[in-house]
């Protein structure tokens, strides 16, 4: 339960920090934001927040689409995680000598330069990964942005907008760091100060020719020849060589002219299909090692998100990974009890991957030192600060059980707006309507009128009409997304997709399901099953009212004949010869199959053109008894035929 509420808290933090970042007022370093992101991905991988790479900027810049989506990268926080990634890449091409390209991971703001016949046409910020802000006028003032190339190239060139330490110290030391200063300048309407920014490039792609670039090292040389600044890039043949280089770079980075927060490692061979994925598989961000420090726990504050109370430790200031830390996560009541923490305890504070600080445990002290420590018990809140109800201590979660608690009702509205991605209904407007009593339940949204919104401060007729138009846009949602929007504690779309795939694919079937039936769904268990059934009862009227409004409807489940592979799962290793992997994955999903990135016990098929290789995936599949098939057998399955050597019946 604590995981579910922690996920909700993380969603709220990420949305807030994204807003500050994309408005040039970044509150935390990129490295710290990453841990919030990674923690949410672990707790609730289907969160709608994770599907938004950036933000929908509302600062007046025109919007433009990227030539290649600017997705996020996989991350490795230590050598073990990096070796696992490298082994996965190596196992994909048995017998082929693998060369890696290693680069500095610049800590700035991403920018894509778009060229047509050698002329710069647009400079687009990261935005939501697909569409960003067109800041071409500002970009032309930056050092390193070239308006006309020496050849008729059409395509995109990617880089990082950075500020050097020298310029920051001389002119912008009032900002927290170079990155904060750079983000603010690049989004100024008047462009003032953009001449103090520098674009350092690291990637390029041609618009109509995937074979234009075939090698990442040569790509960097091509960029350098065109006159661009390029990030430090080296060639490596083993993972150990990269790990050693990372250690050397980590020691020397304090003397570099710009900030870096790790390395980016890629397969040297350029793979445009992989680059188009929202999260490319053939490159990874290899972050620097975590740092630790010892401090004293002085107090515990309780962060409130929805109905959940999460403990935050207040410690004596310590310097970790370039920032001063005074607040550190404590997760939940059980963690406090299991660690034996008390006010006054000497504690170990860590930053996983240089990101969000966390109290890891008690600091090592001698018996003599321990006897000198004055400690007192940590007090847990007992009453909800909003409605006054007694809090329930569930061990992994401290929460308000009152279903009518205003804080819980507001959080549900936030979740619904987030799931439906109604960006025009911002947090401030939602809060204003909630505090006035106009909104209490999701169905209330569909009774709003533009006339009443127009009467609110800073709205006006046009803005009000726009908000209402987006709220009233008819939407047909999958059942999984519909239920996720009602904010059952930690039950997101991924969980509900499992439930729907198990046959509970209509609202009627779901409401009729017993806890025992849902608990039998693979990966759910009694607690989650109870949360779903309890949530359906609690929100029964609200669900019916939303559907009765006629704006939102639930998609009918696809007929069984349209999803003949719905009970199967597939994993790929190595290259496919006749079909791009992303297209193969899309075809499988359309037929109802699941696509997995790793070999697991319940996997149906591992697809590889070298079934006899000794790769890690092949060995694991053999150990689990998973069927290993080649491309021809895989294509036969897509065509509705049985593979030559099936494991079990398909149809």
C-alpha positions as CSV (number, residue, x, y, z in Angstrom):
1,X,0.0,0.0,0.0
2,X,2.9,2.4,0.8
3,X,4.3,1.7,-2.6
4,X,1.1,2.8,-4.3
5,X,0.9,6.0,-2.3
6,X,4.6,6.7,-2.8
7,X,4.0,6.4,-6.5
8,X,1.2,9.0,-6.3
9,X,3.5,11.3,-4.4
10,X,6.3,10.8,-7.0
11,X,3.9,11.6,-9.8
12,X,3.0,14.9,-8.2
13,X,6.6,15.8,-7.6
14,X,7.7,14.9,-11.1
15,X,4.9,17.0,-12.6
16,X,5.8,20.0,-10.4
17,X,9.6,19.7,-11.2
18,X,8.9,19.2,-14.9
19,X,6.8,22.5,-14.9
20,X,9.6,24.4,-13.2
21,X,12.3,22.9,-15.5
22,X,10.4,23.7,-18.7
23,X,9.8,27.3,-17.4
24,X,13.5,27.8,-16.8
25,X,13.3,27.7,-13.0
26,X,14.6,24.2,-12.3
27,X,14.4,23.4,-8.6
28,X,16.5,20.2,-8.5
29,X,19.4,19.0,-10.7
30,X,18.7,16.6,-13.5
31,X,20.5,13.8,-11.7
32,X,18.1,14.2,-8.7
33,X,15.1,14.3,-11.0
34,X,16.2,11.0,-12.5
35,X,15.8,9.1,-9.3
36,X,12.3,10.3,-8.8
37,X,11.6,9.1,-12.4
38,X,13.4,5.7,-11.8
39,X,11.6,5.2,-8.5
40,X,8.2,5.8,-10.1
41,X,9.1,3.5,-12.9
42,X,9.8,0.8,-10.4
43,X,6.7,1.3,-8.3
44,X,4.2,2.0,-11.1
45,X,5.7,1.4,-14.6
46,X,2.4,2.1,-16.3
47,X,2.0,5.6,-14.8
48,X,0.8,8.2,-17.3
49,X,3.4,10.6,-16.1
50,X,6.2,8.3,-17.4
51,X,4.6,8.5,-20.9
52,X,5.3,12.2,-21.0
53,X,9.0,12.7,-21.6
54,X,8.8,16.5,-21.2
55,X,6.1,19.0,-20.8
56,X,3.6,20.9,-23.0
57,X,5.2,24.3,-22.7
58,X,2.8,27.2,-22.5
59,X,5.3,30.0,-22.6
60,X,4.2,31.3,-26.1
61,X,6.8,29.6,-28.3
62,X,5.4,27.9,-31.4
63,X,5.4,24.1,-31.4
64,X,7.3,21.9,-33.8
65,X,7.7,18.2,-34.2
66,X,11.0,16.4,-33.9
67,X,12.4,14.5,-36.9
68,X,13.2,11.6,-34.6
69,X,11.5,11.2,-31.2
70,X,13.7,12.5,-28.4
71,X,13.0,9.6,-25.9
72,X,14.7,8.8,-22.6
73,X,17.6,6.4,-22.1
74,X,18.1,3.3,-20.1
75,X,20.3,3.9,-17.1
76,X,23.0,2.0,-15.3
77,X,24.0,3.2,-11.8
78,X,26.9,0.8,-11.3
79,X,29.3,-1.5,-13.2
80,X,27.1,-4.6,-12.6
81,X,24.1,-3.0,-14.2
82,X,26.3,-1.7,-17.1
83,X,27.8,-5.2,-17.7
84,X,24.3,-6.7,-17.8
85,X,23.4,-4.2,-20.5
86,X,26.6,-4.8,-22.5
87,X,26.1,-8.5,-22.3
88,X,22.6,-8.1,-23.7
89,X,24.0,-6.2,-26.6
90,X,26.9,-8.6,-27.2
91,X,24.5,-11.6,-27.1
92,X,22.4,-10.2,-29.8
93,X,25.0,-10.7,-32.5
94,X,26.9,-13.9,-31.7
95,X,30.3,-14.1,-33.4
96,X,30.3,-10.4,-34.4
97,X,33.1,-8.3,-32.8
98,X,31.3,-5.5,-30.9
99,X,32.7,-2.0,-30.7
100,X,31.2,0.6,-28.4
101,X,31.1,4.4,-28.6
102,X,31.5,6.1,-25.3
103,X,30.6,9.8,-24.8
104,X,30.4,12.3,-22.0
105,X,26.8,12.7,-20.9
106,X,26.4,16.5,-20.8
107,X,24.2,18.0,-18.1
108,X,22.3,20.6,-20.0
109,X,19.1,21.0,-22.1
110,X,18.5,18.9,-25.2
111,X,18.0,20.7,-28.6
112,X,17.4,19.4,-32.1
113,X,18.5,21.5,-35.0
114,X,16.6,20.8,-38.2
115,X,18.1,21.4,-41.6
116,X,16.7,21.4,-45.2
117,X,19.3,21.3,-48.0
118,X,21.9,22.6,-45.5
119,X,19.9,25.5,-44.2
120,X,18.8,25.7,-40.6
121,X,15.0,25.8,-40.5
122,X,14.2,25.1,-36.8
123,X,15.7,24.6,-33.4
124,X,13.3,22.5,-31.2
125,X,13.5,21.8,-27.5
126,X,12.8,18.4,-26.1
127,X,9.2,19.2,-25.1
128,X,7.3,15.9,-24.7
129,X,9.8,13.9,-26.7
130,X,7.7,14.3,-29.9
131,X,6.8,18.0,-30.0
132,X,8.8,20.8,-28.5
133,X,9.2,24.6,-28.6
134,X,10.6,26.2,-31.7
135,X,13.3,28.5,-30.3
136,X,15.1,29.1,-33.5
137,X,15.6,32.8,-33.0
138,X,17.2,32.2,-29.6
139,X,19.3,29.3,-30.9
140,X,20.9,31.4,-33.7
141,X,22.5,33.5,-31.0
142,X,24.1,30.5,-29.3
143,X,27.7,29.6,-29.8
144,X,28.0,26.4,-31.9
145,X,24.7,26.7,-33.8
146,X,25.5,26.8,-37.5
147,X,23.0,28.5,-39.8
148,X,24.3,27.0,-43.1
149,X,26.2,23.8,-43.6
150,X,28.9,23.1,-46.2
151,X,26.7,20.5,-47.9
152,X,23.0,20.1,-48.8
153,X,22.1,17.9,-45.7
154,X,18.5,17.5,-44.7
155,X,17.8,16.0,-41.3
156,X,18.3,16.6,-37.6
157,X,21.3,17.3,-35.5
158,X,21.1,16.9,-31.7
159,X,23.0,18.5,-29.0
160,X,23.0,19.8,-25.5
161,X,22.7,23.5,-24.6
162,X,25.2,24.2,-21.8
163,X,26.8,27.0,-20.0
164,X,30.5,26.9,-19.0
165,X,31.5,27.2,-15.4
166,X,33.5,30.4,-16.2
167,X,30.5,32.3,-17.6
168,X,28.3,31.1,-14.8
169,X,30.7,32.4,-12.1
170,X,31.1,35.7,-13.9
171,X,27.5,36.5,-14.8
172,X,24.9,34.0,-13.4
173,X,26.1,32.9,-10.0
174,X,22.7,33.9,-8.5
175,X,21.3,30.8,-10.2
176,X,21.7,27.4,-8.5
177,X,24.0,26.0,-11.2
178,X,24.9,26.2,-14.9
179,X,22.0,24.1,-16.0
180,X,19.4,26.3,-14.3
181,X,20.9,29.4,-15.8
182,X,21.0,27.9,-19.3
183,X,17.4,26.7,-19.1
184,X,16.2,30.1,-18.2
185,X,18.1,31.9,-20.9
186,X,17.2,29.6,-23.8
187,X,13.5,30.2,-23.2
188,X,13.6,34.0,-22.8
189,X,11.2,35.7,-25.3
190,X,13.7,38.4,-26.0
191,X,16.6,36.0,-26.5
192,X,18.8,38.1,-24.1
193,X,21.8,36.1,-22.8
194,X,21.6,33.3,-25.4
195,X,25.0,34.4,-26.6
196,X,26.3,33.0,-23.3
197,X,25.1,29.5,-24.2
198,X,26.9,26.8,-26.1
199,X,25.6,23.9,-28.1
200,X,27.6,20.7,-28.0
201,X,26.4,18.1,-30.4
202,X,26.4,14.3,-30.1
203,X,24.0,12.8,-32.7
204,X,22.6,13.3,-36.2
205,X,20.1,11.6,-38.6
206,X,19.2,12.2,-42.2
207,X,15.5,12.7,-43.0
208,X,15.1,10.3,-46.0
209,X,18.1,8.0,-45.7
210,X,18.5,5.6,-42.7
211,X,21.9,4.5,-44.2
212,X,23.3,8.0,-44.4
213,X,25.1,7.4,-41.0
214,X,26.3,3.9,-40.3
215,X,28.9,4.4,-37.6
216,X,28.6,6.5,-34.4
217,X,32.3,7.4,-34.3
218,X,32.3,8.5,-37.9
219,X,29.1,10.5,-37.2
220,X,31.0,12.5,-34.6
221,X,33.8,13.1,-37.1
222,X,31.1,14.3,-39.6
223,X,29.7,16.8,-37.1
224,X,33.1,18.1,-36.2
225,X,34.0,18.6,-39.9
226,X,30.8,20.6,-40.3
227,X,32.1,23.0,-37.6
228,X,30.0,21.8,-34.7
229,X,31.3,21.4,-31.1
230,X,31.1,17.7,-30.2
231,X,31.1,15.8,-27.0
232,X,34.1,13.8,-26.1
233,X,33.8,10.4,-27.8
234,X,36.0,7.3,-27.7
235,X,35.9,3.8,-29.1
236,X,35.9,0.7,-26.8
237,X,35.8,-3.0,-27.4
238,X,35.0,-4.3,-23.9
239,X,32.8,-3.3,-21.0
240,X,35.8,-3.3,-18.7
241,X,37.5,-0.6,-20.8
242,X,34.4,1.6,-20.4
243,X,34.2,1.0,-16.7
244,X,37.8,2.1,-16.3
245,X,37.3,5.2,-18.4
246,X,34.3,6.1,-16.3
247,X,36.4,6.0,-13.2
248,X,38.9,8.3,-14.7
249,X,36.3,10.7,-16.0
250,X,34.6,10.8,-12.6
251,X,37.8,11.9,-11.0
252,X,38.5,14.6,-13.6
253,X,35.1,16.0,-14.2
254,X,35.4,18.7,-11.6
255,X,38.1,20.3,-13.9
256,X,36.0,20.1,-17.1
257,X,34.6,23.5,-18.4
258,X,31.0,22.2,-18.4
259,X,29.0,19.8,-16.2
260,X,28.6,16.1,-17.0
261,X,26.7,13.5,-15.0
262,X,28.0,10.3,-16.5
263,X,28.6,8.6,-19.8
264,X,26.5,7.6,-22.7
265,X,27.5,4.3,-24.3
266,X,26.2,3.1,-27.7
267,X,26.7,0.3,-30.0
268,X,29.1,1.8,-32.6
269,X,26.9,0.7,-35.5
270,X,24.1,3.2,-36.1
271,X,20.7,1.7,-35.8
272,X,17.9,4.1,-36.8
273,X,15.2,1.6,-35.9
274,X,16.4,1.6,-32.4
275,X,16.8,5.3,-32.3
276,X,13.1,5.8,-33.1
277,X,12.1,3.8,-30.0
278,X,10.8,5.8,-27.1
279,X,13.6,4.2,-25.1
280,X,16.4,3.0,-27.3
281,X,17.9,-0.4,-26.4
282,X,21.3,-0.1,-27.9
283,X,22.5,2.9,-25.8
284,X,22.6,3.5,-22.1
285,X,23.4,6.3,-19.7
286,X,26.2,5.0,-17.4
287,X,25.8,7.2,-14.3
288,X,28.6,8.0,-11.9
289,X,28.8,6.1,-8.5
290,X,26.7,7.0,-5.6
291,X,28.0,9.1,-2.8
292,X,27.4,8.6,0.9
293,X,27.7,10.8,4.0
294,X,27.1,10.5,7.7
295,X,24.7,12.9,9.5
296,X,22.3,13.2,12.4
297,X,18.6,12.8,12.2
298,X,17.1,15.9,13.7
299,X,13.4,15.6,12.9
300,X,10.9,13.7,10.8
301,X,8.3,15.6,8.6
302,X,5.3,13.8,7.1
303,X,4.7,14.6,3.5
304,X,1.0,14.3,2.6
305,X,-0.1,13.1,-0.9
306,X,-3.8,12.2,-1.3
307,X,-4.6,10.3,1.9
308,X,-1.0,9.0,2.4
309,X,1.6,10.3,4.9
310,X,5.2,9.6,4.0
311,X,8.1,10.3,6.4
312,X,10.9,12.6,5.3
313,X,14.0,12.8,7.5
314,X,15.5,16.1,8.4
315,X,19.3,15.8,8.9
316,X,22.3,18.0,9.6
317,X,23.4,19.5,6.3
318,X,25.9,17.3,4.4
319,X,27.4,17.7,0.9
320,X,26.7,14.8,-1.5
321,X,27.2,14.7,-5.2
322,X,27.6,18.5,-5.5
323,X,24.5,19.5,-3.5
324,X,23.8,20.2,0.1
325,X,21.4,17.7,1.6
326,X,19.1,18.3,4.5
327,X,16.1,16.2,3.6
328,X,16.2,12.4,2.9
329,X,13.5,9.8,2.2
330,X,12.4,7.4,4.9
331,X,9.8,5.6,2.7
332,X,7.3,4.3,5.3
333,X,6.6,3.6,9.0
334,X,8.0,0.0,8.8
335,X,11.3,1.3,7.5
336,X,11.6,3.6,10.6
337,X,10.8,0.7,12.9
338,X,13.1,-1.9,11.1
339,X,16.1,0.5,11.1
340,X,15.5,1.4,14.8
341,X,15.6,5.1,13.9
342,X,15.2,7.8,16.5
343,X,15.5,11.5,16.6
344,X,19.3,12.1,17.3
345,X,20.4,8.8,15.6
346,X,23.6,8.9,13.5
347,X,22.5,7.9,10.0
348,X,24.0,7.0,6.6
349,X,22.6,9.2,3.8
350,X,23.1,8.1,0.2
351,X,22.3,9.3,-3.3
352,X,21.5,6.4,-5.6
353,X,23.0,7.4,-8.9
354,X,23.6,10.9,-7.6
355,X,19.9,11.5,-7.4
356,X,17.4,11.7,-4.5
357,X,18.9,11.4,-1.0
358,X,17.7,8.6,1.2
359,X,18.5,7.5,4.7
360,X,20.1,4.0,4.2
361,X,20.4,3.1,7.8
362,X,22.3,3.8,11.0
363,X,25.9,5.0,10.7
364,X,28.6,2.8,12.0
365,X,29.6,4.0,15.5
366,X,31.5,2.4,18.4
367,X,29.8,1.4,21.6
368,X,31.5,4.3,23.4
369,X,30.2,6.8,20.8
370,X,26.7,5.2,20.9
371,X,26.4,5.7,24.6
372,X,26.9,9.5,24.1
373,X,24.0,9.8,21.6
374,X,20.9,11.4,23.0
375,X,17.8,10.0,21.2
376,X,14.1,10.3,21.4
377,X,11.3,8.3,19.8
378,X,9.9,9.5,16.4
379,X,6.2,10.5,16.7
380,X,3.8,9.4,14.1
381,X,0.8,11.5,13.2
382,X,-2.4,10.0,14.4
383,X,-5.1,12.2,12.8
384,X,-5.7,13.3,9.3
385,X,-4.7,17.0,9.0
386,X,-7.6,17.6,6.5
387,X,-10.6,15.8,7.9
388,X,-9.5,14.8,11.4
389,X,-10.1,11.1,10.9
390,X,-7.8,8.6,12.8
391,X,-5.0,7.5,10.5
392,X,-4.5,3.8,9.8
393,X,-0.9,2.5,10.2
394,X,-0.7,-0.4,7.7
395,X,3.1,-0.8,8.3
396,X,4.1,0.0,4.7
397,X,1.6,2.8,4.6
398,X,0.2,5.4,7.0
399,X,-3.1,6.8,5.5
400,X,-6.4,8.4,6.0
401,X,-9.2,5.8,5.6
402,X,-12.0,8.3,5.1
403,X,-13.3,8.0,1.6
404,X,-14.8,11.4,1.8
405,X,-11.6,13.1,2.9
406,X,-11.2,16.3,0.7
407,X,-7.6,15.5,0.2
408,X,-8.4,12.1,-1.3
409,X,-11.2,13.5,-3.5
410,X,-8.9,16.2,-4.9
411,X,-6.2,13.6,-5.6
412,X,-8.7,11.5,-7.5
413,X,-9.6,14.5,-9.7
414,X,-5.9,15.1,-10.3
415,X,-5.4,11.5,-11.3
416,X,-8.4,11.5,-13.7
417,X,-7.2,14.7,-15.4
418,X,-3.7,13.2,-15.7
419,X,-4.9,9.9,-17.2
420,X,-7.1,11.7,-19.7
421,X,-4.2,14.2,-20.4
422,X,-6.5,17.2,-20.1
423,X,-3.6,19.6,-20.1
424,X,-5.7,22.7,-20.4
425,X,-7.2,22.0,-16.9
426,X,-4.1,22.9,-14.9
427,X,-3.4,22.3,-11.3
428,X,-4.2,25.9,-10.2
429,X,-7.6,25.9,-12.0
430,X,-8.4,22.5,-10.7
431,X,-7.6,23.6,-7.1
432,X,-9.6,26.8,-7.5
433,X,-12.7,24.9,-8.6
434,X,-12.2,22.3,-5.9
435,X,-11.7,24.8,-3.1
436,X,-14.9,26.7,-4.2
437,X,-16.8,23.4,-3.9
438,X,-17.7,23.4,-7.6
439,X,-15.8,20.2,-8.1
440,X,-15.9,17.2,-5.7
441,X,-16.2,14.2,-8.0
442,X,-15.0,13.3,-11.4
443,X,-18.6,13.5,-12.9
444,X,-18.7,17.2,-11.8
445,X,-16.2,18.0,-14.5
446,X,-18.8,17.2,-17.1
447,X,-21.3,19.7,-15.7
448,X,-18.9,22.7,-16.0
449,X,-19.8,25.5,-18.5
450,X,-17.6,28.0,-20.2
451,X,-19.7,30.8,-18.8
452,X,-18.9,30.0,-15.2
453,X,-15.2,29.5,-16.0
454,X,-15.0,32.8,-17.8
455,X,-16.0,34.5,-14.5
456,X,-12.9,33.2,-12.8
457,X,-9.7,35.4,-12.5
458,X,-7.4,35.4,-15.5
459,X,-9.7,33.2,-17.6
460,X,-11.8,35.1,-20.1
461,X,-14.2,33.8,-22.7
462,X,-11.6,32.3,-25.1
463,X,-9.6,30.5,-22.4
464,X,-12.7,29.2,-20.7
465,X,-14.1,27.9,-24.0
466,X,-10.8,26.1,-24.7
467,X,-10.8,24.4,-21.3
468,X,-14.5,23.2,-21.7
469,X,-13.8,22.1,-25.3
470,X,-11.0,19.8,-24.1
471,X,-13.0,18.5,-21.1
472,X,-16.0,17.8,-23.3
473,X,-14.1,16.0,-26.1
474,X,-15.7,12.6,-26.4
475,X,-13.3,9.9,-25.5
476,X,-13.5,6.1,-25.7
477,X,-11.1,4.6,-23.1
478,X,-9.9,1.1,-22.7
479,X,-11.3,-0.4,-19.5
480,X,-7.8,-0.5,-18.0
481,X,-7.3,3.3,-18.4
482,X,-10.8,4.1,-17.3
483,X,-10.4,2.3,-14.0
484,X,-6.9,3.7,-13.5
485,X,-8.3,7.2,-13.6
486,X,-10.4,6.6,-10.4
487,X,-7.2,6.4,-8.4
488,X,-7.6,3.1,-6.6
489,X,-4.6,3.0,-4.3
490,X,-1.7,2.2,-6.6
491,X,-3.8,0.4,-9.3
492,X,-2.6,1.7,-12.6
493,X,-3.1,0.8,-16.2
494,X,-0.5,-2.0,-16.2
495,X,-2.2,-3.8,-13.3
496,X,-5.6,-3.4,-14.9
497,X,-4.4,-4.6,-18.3
498,X,-3.4,-7.8,-16.6
499,X,-6.9,-8.1,-15.1
500,X,-8.5,-7.4,-18.5
501,X,-6.3,-9.9,-20.2
502,X,-7.4,-12.5,-17.6
503,X,-10.9,-12.2,-18.9
504,X,-12.3,-9.5,-16.7
505,X,-12.5,-7.2,-19.7
506,X,-15.8,-5.5,-19.2
507,X,-17.1,-3.3,-16.3
508,X,-19.8,-5.8,-15.6
509,X,-17.4,-8.7,-15.3
510,X,-15.1,-6.7,-13.2
511,X,-17.8,-5.7,-10.8
512,X,-19.0,-9.3,-10.5
513,X,-15.5,-10.6,-9.7
514,X,-14.7,-11.9,-6.2
515,X,-11.5,-11.0,-4.5
516,X,-10.4,-14.6,-4.8
517,X,-10.9,-14.6,-8.5
518,X,-8.9,-11.4,-9.1
519,X,-6.2,-12.6,-6.7
520,X,-5.7,-15.6,-8.9
521,X,-4.6,-13.3,-11.8
522,X,-0.9,-13.7,-12.4
523,X,1.0,-10.9,-10.6
524,X,-1.8,-9.5,-8.5
525,X,-2.3,-11.2,-5.1
526,X,-4.8,-10.6,-2.3
527,X,-3.9,-7.0,-1.4
528,X,-4.2,-5.6,-5.0
529,X,-7.3,-7.7,-5.6
530,X,-8.9,-6.3,-2.5
531,X,-8.0,-2.8,-3.5
532,X,-9.7,-3.2,-6.9
533,X,-12.9,-4.7,-5.5
534,X,-13.1,-2.2,-2.6
535,X,-12.4,0.7,-5.0
536,X,-15.2,-0.5,-7.4
537,X,-17.6,-0.5,-4.5
538,X,-16.5,2.9,-3.1
539,X,-16.6,4.5,-6.6
540,X,-19.7,2.7,-7.9
541,X,-21.9,5.8,-8.1
542,X,-19.1,8.0,-9.4
543,X,-18.3,5.6,-12.2
544,X,-21.9,5.3,-13.2
545,X,-22.3,9.1,-13.1
546,X,-19.3,9.6,-15.4
547,X,-20.6,7.1,-17.9
548,X,-24.1,8.7,-17.7
549,X,-22.7,12.1,-18.7
550,X,-22.1,10.6,-22.2
551,X,-18.7,12.1,-22.7
552,X,-16.6,9.2,-21.7
553,X,-17.3,5.6,-22.8
554,X,-15.5,2.3,-22.3
555,X,-14.2,0.5,-25.4
556,X,-15.7,-2.8,-26.1
557,X,-13.1,-5.6,-25.6
558,X,-11.6,-6.8,-28.9
559,X,-13.3,-10.0,-30.1
560,X,-11.3,-13.1,-29.4
561,X,-10.8,-13.8,-33.2
562,X,-9.0,-10.5,-33.5
563,X,-6.4,-11.4,-30.8
564,X,-5.4,-15.0,-31.5
565,X,-2.1,-14.5,-29.7
566,X,-3.6,-13.0,-26.5
567,X,-2.2,-15.7,-24.2
568,X,1.3,-15.6,-25.6
569,X,4.5,-13.6,-24.9
570,X,7.5,-13.0,-27.1
571,X,11.1,-11.8,-26.6
572,X,13.6,-10.9,-29.3
573,X,17.4,-11.3,-29.4
574,X,19.6,-10.3,-32.3
575,X,18.6,-8.8,-35.6
576,X,15.7,-9.7,-37.8
577,X,16.3,-9.9,-41.5
578,X,13.0,-9.2,-43.1
579,X,11.1,-7.0,-40.7
580,X,12.2,-4.2,-38.3
581,X,11.9,-5.2,-34.7
582,X,9.6,-2.3,-33.7
583,X,7.2,-3.3,-36.5
584,X,7.3,-6.9,-35.3
585,X,6.5,-5.8,-31.8
586,X,3.6,-3.6,-33.0
587,X,2.1,-6.6,-35.0
588,X,2.3,-8.8,-31.9
589,X,0.6,-6.3,-29.7
590,X,-2.2,-5.9,-32.3
591,X,-2.7,-9.6,-32.1
592,X,-3.0,-9.6,-28.4
593,X,0.5,-10.9,-27.5
594,X,2.8,-9.4,-24.9
595,X,6.3,-8.3,-25.8
596,X,9.0,-8.7,-23.1
597,X,12.5,-7.3,-23.0
598,X,14.0,-10.2,-21.0
599,X,13.6,-13.9,-20.8
600,X,11.3,-14.9,-17.9
601,X,9.9,-18.2,-16.8
602,X,6.4,-17.7,-18.3
603,X,7.7,-16.5,-21.7
604,X,6.2,-18.3,-24.7
605,X,8.8,-17.8,-27.4
606,X,12.3,-16.4,-27.7
607,X,12.8,-15.2,-31.3
608,X,16.4,-15.4,-32.7
609,X,18.0,-16.1,-36.0
610,X,20.7,-18.1,-34.2
611,X,18.8,-20.5,-31.9
612,X,22.0,-22.5,-31.3
613,X,24.1,-19.7,-30.0
614,X,25.4,-19.6,-26.4
615,X,24.0,-16.1,-25.7
616,X,22.7,-15.2,-22.3
617,X,19.1,-15.1,-23.5
618,X,19.4,-18.4,-25.3
619,X,20.8,-20.1,-22.2
620,X,18.2,-18.7,-19.9
621,X,15.4,-19.7,-22.4
622,X,16.8,-23.3,-22.5
623,X,17.0,-23.4,-18.7
624,X,13.4,-22.3,-18.4
625,X,12.2,-24.6,-21.1
626,X,11.1,-21.7,-23.3
627,X,10.6,-22.4,-27.0
628,X,13.3,-20.9,-29.2
629,X,12.2,-20.1,-32.7
630,X,13.8,-18.4,-35.7
631,X,12.5,-15.6,-37.9
632,X,10.6,-17.9,-40.4
633,X,8.8,-19.6,-37.5
634,X,7.9,-16.2,-36.0
635,X,6.6,-14.9,-39.3
636,X,4.5,-18.1,-39.6
637,X,2.9,-17.3,-36.2
638,X,2.1,-13.8,-37.4
639,X,0.4,-15.3,-40.4
640,X,-1.8,-17.5,-38.2
641,X,0.2,-20.7,-38.8
642,X,1.7,-23.0,-36.2
643,X,5.5,-22.9,-35.9
644,X,7.5,-26.0,-37.0
645,X,8.5,-26.8,-33.4
646,X,5.9,-25.3,-31.1
647,X,5.9,-25.6,-27.4
648,X,2.2,-26.2,-26.7
649,X,-0.7,-25.3,-28.9
650,X,-1.2,-21.8,-30.2
651,X,-4.8,-21.9,-31.4
